[in-house]
Amino acid sequence: MKFTTAILTSVLAASALVSAAPLVRRAKTKMMTPATRFDASGAIYFITNEPDENMVIAATINSDGTLNLDRAVAAGGRGAHGIADGPDALFSQGAIKASAKGKVLATVNSGSNTVSLFTIDPNTPTNIQQLGDVVSSEGEFPMSLAFNGDGSRLCVLNGGQVNGVVCYKVDKKLGLVALPNTLRPLGLNQTTPATGPAGTASHIVFSEGGKQLVASVKGVPPTPGFLAVWDVKDDGSLSPDFKKVAPAKNGLLPFSMTVIPGKNAILATDAGLGFDIFDLKDNNRSSAIKIDNQIATCWSSFSKKTGNFYLTDIGTATVTEVHVDDNLKGSIVQQYPQAPGSATIDNDIATVNGQDFLYVLAPNATAVDVLLLDGPGSAKKISSLDLSGPTKAAGVTISPNNLQGMTTFTR
């Protein structure tokens, strides 16, 4: 057979297009609505974290901040429950994380010791497609994830017997590619799955400028926990060892971490007290603040509209609004009790049409609570999304003790 120059050129061009195409995997999807909303302002995502199969549940965010369940997508691995009773199976915040700039979503599969990456369709944000292969977390019991500012890098925190951090390049064609010189141990005396909540790792975040990677570790009373801080080089590699930062006096169980904008500081919830403020520049301004009658304040997020932080307590099912002033002094603004016994855990905030909304996973109620943050001290619950009915109808297995995570994406 003779090949003309034109045919060869055409074949080579087609081959180049195929090789340049993203390596998208078709994941099993179960729909929970007759028709996906194409006018959605965004989406929320959390995981079933079931031991037989982990799935990502996606719900559309409507223009008024309310939610509609849309679909469940196989995450490509299995979930796990730490050695403890009740909800908050992973003892963590950040088990699933979206990057608005990168238009990607990542989740841990704690029972498989793996991490999965998905693309997000910005026009239909519940439409997520697995990108590349599921990758090893390079440790055991992965529990928390963090994207850098532009979504080009992802780091994972492992909390099992083999614990520590590792980071990946987010390759828009191949998916997650391990970065050299980022596998760093924490050195915790732990089990797989992790035994907790005390003594477990909790959360991983980048500092505001992306020059530091921070992991939180809860203490084992009376010994306080700490933050582990690695320097991040321009090539994404991490310093060989972490700097250990202790909480202020009376701080005990640092859990979730939320960056305090413009201050090189972190607000960390503290299940043993209320919350801690870590000044990463000048530790003299760090403090530990008590929340009266709290049981286990463990999750947090920040609202740009109100300028305040919102903390959730699994034991009291209460949202606590906190203000941090320019001198890093923290104070309680207001508290918002939710349904008794609902076990409010992971939360995140999304801005929709100029308004901020707080989305709170309430596993004992198999629901997601939606609060409008209309201004400082004036949060108001506007709806609650039922999970049990639609998931059962779609054949998606959920259980209150395993549900975990909360992250948002808006257009």
FIVEX-836043 format. One line per field, with one value per residue (C-alpha): residue number from 1; residue in one letter; x, y, z. Coordinates in steps of 0.2 Angstrom, whole numbers, m for minus. Each point is the difference from the previous one (the first is absolute). Layout:
BEGIN
k <- [NUM / ...]
r <- [A / ...]
u <- [X / ...]
v <- [Y / ...]
w <- [Z / ...]
END
This chain:
BEGIN
k <- [1 / 2 / 3 / 4 / 5 / 6 / 7 / 8 / 9 / 10 / 11 / 12 / 13 / 14 / 15 / 16 / 17 / 18 / 19 / 20 / 21 / 22 / 23 / 24 / 25 / 26 / 27 / 28 / 29 / 30 / 31 / 32 / 33 / 34 / 35 / 36 / 37 / 38 / 39 / 40 / 41 / 42 / 43 / 44 / 45 / 46 / 47 / 48 / 49 / 50 / 51 / 52 / 53 / 54 / 55 / 56 / 57 / 58 / 59 / 60 / 61 / 62 / 63 / 64 / 65 / 66 / 67 / 68 / 69 / 70 / 71 / 72 / 73 / 74 / 75 / 76 / 77 / 78 / 79 / 80 / 81 / 82 / 83 / 84 / 85 / 86 / 87 / 88 / 89 / 90 / 91 / 92 / 93 / 94 / 95 / 96 / 97 / 98 / 99 / 100 / 101 / 102 / 103 / 104 / 105 / 106 / 107 / 108 / 109 / 110 / 111 / 112 / 113 / 114 / 115 / 116 / 117 / 118 / 119 / 120 / 121 / 122 / 123 / 124 / 125 / 126 / 127 / 128 / 129 / 130 / 131 / 132 / 133 / 134 / 135 / 136 / 137 / 138 / 139 / 140 / 141 / 142 / 143 / 144 / 145 / 146 / 147 / 148 / 149 / 150 / 151 / 152 / 153 / 154 / 155 / 156 / 157 / 158 / 159 / 160 / 161 / 162 / 163 / 164 / 165 / 166 / 167 / 168 / 169 / 170 / 171 / 172 / 173 / 174 / 175 / 176 / 177 / 178 / 179 / 180 / 181 / 182 / 183 / 184 / 185 / 186 / 187 / 188 / 189 / 190 / 191 / 192 / 193 / 194 / 195 / 196 / 197 / 198 / 199 / 200 / 201 / 202 / 203 / 204 / 205 / 206 / 207 / 208 / 209 / 210 / 211 / 212 / 213 / 214 / 215 / 216 / 217 / 218 / 219 / 220 / 221 / 222 / 223 / 224 / 225 / 226 / 227 / 228 / 229 / 230 / 231 / 232 / 233 / 234 / 235 / 236 / 237 / 238 / 239 / 240 / 241 / 242 / 243 / 244 / 245 / 246 / 247 / 248 / 249 / 250 / 251 / 252 / 253 / 254 / 255 / 256 / 257 / 258 / 259 / 260 / 261 / 262 / 263 / 264 / 265 / 266 / 267 / 268 / 269 / 270 / 271 / 272 / 273 / 274 / 275 / 276 / 277 / 278 / 279 / 280 / 281 / 282 / 283 / 284 / 285 / 286 / 287 / 288 / 289 / 290 / 291 / 292 / 293 / 294 / 295 / 296 / 297 / 298 / 299 / 300 / 301 / 302 / 303 / 304 / 305 / 306 / 307 / 308 / 309 / 310 / 311 / 312 / 313 / 314 / 315 / 316 / 317 / 318 / 319 / 320 / 321 / 322 / 323 / 324 / 325 / 326 / 327 / 328 / 329 / 330 / 331 / 332 / 333 / 334 / 335 / 336 / 337 / 338 / 339 / 340 / 341 / 342 / 343 / 344 / 345 / 346 / 347 / 348 / 349 / 350 / 351 / 352 / 353 / 354 / 355 / 356 / 357 / 358 / 359 / 360 / 361 / 362 / 363 / 364 / 365 / 366 / 367 / 368 / 369 / 370 / 371 / 372 / 373 / 374 / 375 / 376 / 377 / 378 / 379 / 380 / 381 / 382 / 383 / 384 / 385 / 386 / 387 / 388 / 389 / 390 / 391 / 392 / 393 / 394 / 395 / 396 / 397 / 398 / 399 / 400 / 401 / 402 / 403 / 404 / 405 / 406 / 407 / 408 / 409 / 410 / 411]
r <- [M / K / F / T / T / A / I / L / T / S / V / L / A / A / S / A / L / V / S / A / A / P / L / V / R / R / A / K / T / K / M / M / T / P / A / T / R / F / D / A / S / G / A / I / Y / F / I / T / N / E / P / D / E / N / M / V / I / A / A / T / I / N / S / D / G / T / L / N / L / D / R / A / V / A / A / G / G / R / G / A / H / G / I / A / D / G / P / D / A / L / F / S / Q / G / A / I / K / A / S / A / K / G / K / V / L / A / T / V / N / S / G / S / N / T / V / S / L / F / T / I / D / P / N / T / P / T / N / I / Q / Q / L / G / D / V / V / S / S / E / G / E / F / P / M / S / L / A / F / N / G / D / G / S / R / L / C / V / L / N / G / G / Q / V / N / G / V / V / C / Y / K / V / D / K / K / L / G / L / V / A / L / P / N / T / L / R / P / L / G / L / N / Q / T / T / P / A / T / G / P / A / G / T / A / S / H / I / V / F / S / E / G / G / K / Q / L / V / A / S / V / K / G / V / P / P / T / P / G / F / L / A / V / W / D / V / K / D / D / G / S / L / S / P / D / F / K / K / V / A / P / A / K / N / G / L / L / P / F / S / M / T / V / I / P / G / K / N / A / I / L / A / T / D / A / G / L / G / F / D / I / F / D / L / K / D / N / N / R / S / S / A / I / K / I / D / N / Q / I / A / T / C / W / S / S / F / S / K / K / T / G / N / F / Y / L / T / D / I / G / T / A / T / V / T / E / V / H / V / D / D / N / L / K / G / S / I / V / Q / Q / Y / P / Q / A / P / G / S / A / T / I / D / N / D / I / A / T / V / N / G / Q / D / F / L / Y / V / L / A / P / N / A / T / A / V / D / V / L / L / L / D / G / P / G / S / A / K / K / I / S / S / L / D / L / S / G / P / T / K / A / A / G / V / T / I / S / P / N / N / L / Q / G / M / T / T / F / T / R]
u <- [0 / 6 / m1 / 0 / 8 / m18 / m6 / 16 / m2 / m18 / 4 / 14 / m12 / m13 / 12 / 6 / m17 / m4 / 17 / m4 / m18 / m3 / 0 / m18 / m7 / m19 / m5 / m16 / m13 / m17 / m12 / m12 / m10 / m10 / 10 / 15 / m2 / 10 / m3 / 9 / 11 / 12 / 1 / 4 / 9 / 2 / 4 / m9 / 16 / m8 / 12 / m6 / 1 / 3 / m11 / 0 / m17 / m3 / m15 / m3 / 0 / m15 / 0 / m8 / 13 / m11 / 5 / m6 / 8 / 6 / 11 / 12 / 17 / 11 / 16 / 10 / 4 / m7 / m4 / 5 / m5 / 13 / 1 / m14 / m19 / m12 / 2 / 16 / 7 / 17 / 3 / 3 / m5 / 4 / m3 / m7 / 6 / m4 / 11 / m10 / 15 / 5 / m17 / 4 / m6 / 10 / m5 / 8 / m4 / 5 / m3 / 10 / 14 / m3 / m5 / m11 / m1 / m15 / m2 / m15 / m11 / m2 / m16 / m7 / 10 / m8 / 7 / 17 / 11 / 14 / 17 / 14 / 3 / m4 / 17 / 8 / 0 / 17 / m6 / m15 / m17 / 1 / m12 / 2 / 5 / 6 / 2 / 12 / m7 / m1 / m5 / 16 / 6 / m9 / 7 / m8 / 2 / 1 / m5 / 2 / 15 / 9 / m3 / 6 / m3 / 4 / m4 / m4 / 0 / m18 / 3 / m15 / 4 / 7 / m9 / 11 / 19 / 10 / 12 / 18 / 6 / m18 / m2 / 3 / m4 / m10 / 7 / m17 / m2 / m16 / m10 / m8 / m14 / 4 / m5 / m8 / m5 / 14 / 17 / m5 / 5 / m14 / 2 / 12 / 0 / 12 / 4 / m7 / 14 / 3 / 18 / m4 / m10 / m8 / m7 / m9 / 2 / m12 / 8 / m3 / m5 / 8 / 13 / m5 / 1 / 9 / 2 / 13 / 6 / 11 / 7 / m5 / 13 / m4 / 1 / m13 / 12 / m1 / 14 / 7 / m7 / m15 / m1 / m10 / m11 / m9 / m17 / m1 / m3 / m15 / m1 / m2 / m7 / 2 / m11 / m5 / 10 / m7 / 13 / m3 / 1 / 15 / 7 / 12 / m11 / m12 / m16 / m1 / m15 / 4 / m11 / 7 / m4 / m8 / 13 / 19 / 8 / 17 / 11 / 13 / 10 / 0 / m5 / m3 / m16 / m7 / m14 / m13 / m18 / m13 / m18 / m11 / m10 / 9 / 2 / 11 / 2 / 10 / m4 / 1 / m1 / 1 / m12 / 6 / m16 / m1 / 18 / m3 / 3 / m13 / 4 / m10 / m2 / m5 / m5 / m12 / m5 / 4 / 8 / 11 / 4 / 17 / 9 / 19 / 6 / 15 / 10 / m5 / m12 / m14 / m18 / m16 / m13 / m15 / m6 / m13 / m7 / m5 / m11 / 5 / 10 / 3 / 19 / 5 / 17 / 9 / m5 / 5 / m6 / m5 / m3 / m16 / m6 / 9 / m6 / 9 / m7 / 6 / m2 / 1 / 0 / m12 / 3 / m12 / m14 / 6 / m1 / 10 / m5 / 0 / 3 / m1 / 14 / m9 / 12 / 11 / m11 / m15 / 2 / m17 / m4 / m10 / m1 / 5 / 4 / m6 / 12 / m8 / m15 / 9 / 15 / m10 / m11 / 16 / 8 / 14 / 5 / 3 / 1 / 1 / 17 / 9 / m6 / 15 / 6 / m7 / 7 / m8 / 2 / m8 / 1]
v <- [0 / 17 / 15 / 17 / 15 / 6 / m16 / m1 / 18 / m4 / m15 / 8 / 15 / m12 / m9 / 16 / 5 / m17 / 1 / 18 / m4 / m2 / m17 / 0 / m16 / m4 / m2 / m9 / 13 / m1 / 14 / 7 / 12 / m2 / 15 / 9 / 18 / 10 / 17 / m5 / 13 / m14 / m16 / m8 / m17 / m12 / m19 / m15 / m8 / m17 / m15 / m9 / 15 / 18 / 12 / 19 / 7 / 16 / 13 / 15 / 17 / 10 / 19 / 3 / m12 / m15 / m17 / m14 / m17 / m5 / m15 / m12 / m4 / m15 / 6 / m15 / m6 / m5 / 10 / m4 / 4 / 4 / m10 / 10 / 0 / 12 / 13 / 8 / m16 / 8 / 12 / 14 / 14 / 1 / m18 / 7 / 16 / 11 / 13 / 13 / 7 / m17 / m7 / m16 / m10 / m13 / m13 / m12 / m19 / m4 / m18 / m2 / 12 / 9 / 17 / 4 / 16 / 6 / 14 / 12 / 6 / 19 / 1 / m16 / m1 / m17 / m7 / m7 / m12 / m10 / 7 / m13 / m15 / m1 / 2 / m7 / 12 / m6 / m4 / m7 / 7 / 16 / 12 / 18 / 9 / 18 / 8 / 15 / 17 / m4 / m18 / m6 / m10 / m11 / m7 / m14 / m4 / m18 / m4 / m19 / m10 / 7 / 18 / 17 / 10 / m1 / 11 / m2 / 11 / 2 / m5 / 5 / m15 / m14 / 5 / m1 / m2 / m2 / 15 / m4 / 4 / 2 / m17 / 6 / m10 / 6 / m13 / m3 / m16 / m6 / m14 / m4 / 5 / 14 / m1 / 16 / 13 / 5 / m2 / 0 / 11 / 12 / 12 / 6 / 18 / 11 / 17 / 15 / 3 / m18 / 0 / m12 / m16 / m3 / m16 / 0 / m14 / m2 / m3 / m14 / 8 / 7 / 2 / 13 / m2 / 10 / 7 / m7 / 13 / m4 / 14 / m2 / 4 / 7 / m17 / m7 / m10 / 1 / 3 / m16 / 2 / 9 / 14 / m5 / 14 / m2 / 8 / 14 / m5 / m11 / m4 / m19 / m8 / 11 / m7 / 10 / 15 / 15 / 13 / 18 / 11 / 12 / m5 / m15 / m9 / m14 / m3 / m18 / m8 / m8 / m15 / 2 / 18 / 10 / 7 / 5 / 14 / m4 / 15 / m8 / 16 / 5 / m14 / 13 / 5 / m18 / m4 / m13 / 5 / m10 / m2 / m3 / m16 / m7 / m19 / m2 / 16 / m8 / 8 / 18 / 12 / 18 / 12 / 15 / 9 / 0 / m1 / m13 / m19 / m13 / m15 / m16 / m11 / m18 / m2 / 15 / 1 / 19 / 12 / 13 / 16 / 7 / 17 / 2 / 18 / 8 / m4 / m19 / 1 / m12 / 3 / m9 / 10 / m12 / m18 / m9 / m16 / m13 / m15 / m9 / m16 / 4 / m1 / 15 / m4 / 6 / 17 / 12 / 17 / 5 / 18 / 0 / 16 / 10 / m10 / m12 / m17 / m12 / m19 / m11 / m19 / m7 / m19 / m6 / 10 / m7 / 18 / 15 / 16 / 17 / 16 / 17 / 12 / 16 / 10 / m1 / m8 / m4 / m17 / m9 / m17 / 0 / m18 / m18 / m12 / m18 / m14 / m16 / 0 / 4 / m11 / m15 / 2 / 1 / m15 / 10 / m6 / 12 / m1 / 14 / m7 / 0 / 16 / 13 / 16 / 16 / 10 / 13 / 6 / 16 / 7]
w <- [0 / m5 / 13 / m7 / 9 / 4 / 7 / 11 / 6 / 4 / 10 / 10 / 4 / 6 / 11 / 7 / 5 / 8 / 10 / 6 / 6 / 19 / 7 / 5 / 8 / 0 / 18 / 5 / 3 / 9 / m4 / 14 / m10 / m17 / m8 / 5 / 3 / m13 / 8 / 16 / 8 / 7 / 9 / 17 / 1 / 14 / 2 / 5 / 7 / 0 / 2 / m15 / m12 / 3 / m11 / m2 / 2 / m10 / 3 / m10 / 8 / m6 / m2 / 17 / 9 / 2 / m6 / m12 / 1 / m17 / m1 / 9 / m9 / 4 / 7 / m5 / 17 / 17 / 16 / 18 / 18 / 13 / 16 / 9 / 1 / m9 / m14 / m6 / m6 / m6 / 15 / m12 / m11 / m19 / m5 / m16 / m8 / m15 / m9 / m8 / m10 / m5 / m4 / 9 / 14 / 11 / 13 / 11 / 0 / 18 / m1 / m16 / 5 / m16 / m7 / m15 / m11 / m10 / m13 / 4 / m15 / 5 / m10 / 9 / 16 / 6 / m16 / 6 / m10 / 7 / m6 / m2 / 11 / 19 / 8 / 16 / 15 / 4 / 18 / 9 / 5 / m11 / 8 / m6 / m16 / m5 / m17 / m2 / m5 / m19 / 1 / m8 / 15 / 12 / 17 / 10 / 19 / 5 / 18 / 2 / 6 / m15 / 2 / m7 / m16 / m18 / m15 / m18 / m16 / m7 / m18 / m11 / m11 / 11 / 17 / 16 / m2 / 15 / 4 / 5 / 17 / 8 / 9 / 18 / 16 / 15 / 12 / 9 / 10 / m9 / m7 / m16 / 0 / 12 / 18 / 6 / 1 / 12 / m7 / m18 / m14 / m6 / m14 / m13 / m8 / m9 / 7 / m8 / m11 / m3 / 7 / 14 / 2 / 17 / 8 / 16 / 13 / 16 / 16 / 13 / 16 / 10 / m14 / m13 / m19 / m12 / m18 / m11 / m12 / m16 / m11 / m18 / m14 / m17 / m8 / 13 / 10 / 19 / 13 / 7 / 17 / 7 / 13 / 15 / 6 / 17 / 4 / 13 / 18 / 3 / m19 / m1 / m16 / m15 / m14 / m15 / m7 / m8 / m6 / 7 / m15 / m1 / 17 / m3 / 14 / 1 / 10 / 6 / 8 / 16 / 5 / 18 / 2 / m14 / m12 / m1 / m9 / m7 / m5 / m11 / 0 / 18 / 12 / 14 / m8 / 0 / 11 / 6 / 2 / 9 / m7 / 15 / 1 / m16 / m2 / m16 / m11 / m15 / m17 / m7 / m15 / m3 / m8 / m10 / 1 / 19 / 3 / 13 / 3 / 2 / 11 / 3 / 15 / m3 / 18 / 3 / m19 / 1 / m12 / 9 / m9 / 5 / m4 / 0 / 0 / m7 / 16 / m2 / 15 / m2 / 6 / m1 / m10 / 0 / 2 / m11 / 7 / m14 / 2 / 17 / m3 / m19 / 3 / m10 / m8 / m16 / m7 / m14 / m6 / m18 / m7 / m11 / m8 / 13 / 15 / 10 / 5 / 13 / m4 / 14 / 0 / 13 / m1 / 14 / m9 / m17 / m6 / m5 / 9 / m10 / 10 / m8 / 7 / m3 / 11 / 16 / 14 / m11 / m8 / m4 / m4 / m16 / m5 / 3 / m14 / 4 / m6 / 6 / m12 / m16 / 3 / 4 / m15 / m11 / 8 / 9 / 17 / 13 / 19 / 13 / 7 / m16 / m9 / m1 / m8 / m7 / m14 / m12 / m18 / m7 / m18]
END
